[in-house]
Amino acid sequence: PGTYTVTQKLFGSTGCVSVDSLLIRVYKGFDSTHQSELYYASLNDEKEIEIKWKNIDLAVQYSVFKKSNNTNWNRIFSGLDTSFIDKPINANSIYHYKIIAFDICDNTLTSNSGNNIVLRGINQNNDYAELSWNPYENWKNGVLNYQLFKVDPISLNKQLISTSLNLKQQDQGFFENSKDSVCYQIVAESNGTPTWISQSNLICLKKLPIVWIPNSFTPDN
């Protein structure tokens, strides 16, 4: 890289000399030491997904691409920011994202992909809550664990239920909660340092009504 001058001299038969010069600027582009990485895609407030990625030296533009099931990749952002909020979205749909970085020579670096997590649940006759979710895919060092929380829908305070690499979990304490419904959320944690997280949608499972039938009667009812 640098600025260079190319000089041309022309000598005529009459002894005249003409001189011309050209200024050339050479820029440095990406090399093997440059890598693109998408840090996370995480749901915020049930209505938007935040995407964050690595800042790359010499990048002059980042483009964010998105796809959902059975669709092609579509560009949804171009610029120099290293984060983007995708909205509006459907919190119950899975979206995949990737980043393509461009240098001044139009060379490109493509990142790993990342996706949001969608949590689903069923009340199994008030006996327990059956919960399942899709995996977070393609973190650089994989997923460290999935943390299942009970969440207060008003204060958003969280109570940790379990930590594992499973994609299914039963909450045997579902009916013990005194409220009419119980809310849950999954938080995925990346392996390695620094640690990144991706949180799922919030789901609330209602308890089924119970009719208590007496098994004895008195004369006066």
Number of C-alpha atoms within 10 A of each C-alpha: 8 8 9 11 10 9 10 10 10 11 10 9 7 6 8 8 10 10 9 9 10 10 9 11 10 9 12 11 17 20 10 5 5 12 16 19 22 25 24 27 29 24 23 17 10 14 13 16 25 16 24 19 21 15 17 19 11 16 21 14 18 25 19 24 18 20 17 14 9 6 8 10 14 13 15 13 16 15 13 13 13 17 19 17 15 18 11 10 14 13 21 16 13 15 19 17 23 23 28 21 27 20 19 14 12 13 13 18 19 16 21 19 21 25 26 28 27 23 23 20 18 15 21 13 11 18 15 17 22 17 20 16 18 15 16 27 16 17 21 15 10 13 20 18 18 24 18 24 19 22 19 14 15 6 7 10 10 15 13 13 14 17 16 13 13 13 14 16 17 18 17 12 12 23 20 10 10 8 10 12 16 20 18 26 24 26 18 24 20 22 16 13 7 7 11 18 18 24 23 27 23 21 21 19 18 17 20 13 9 7 6 6 6 6 5 6 7 5 4 4 5
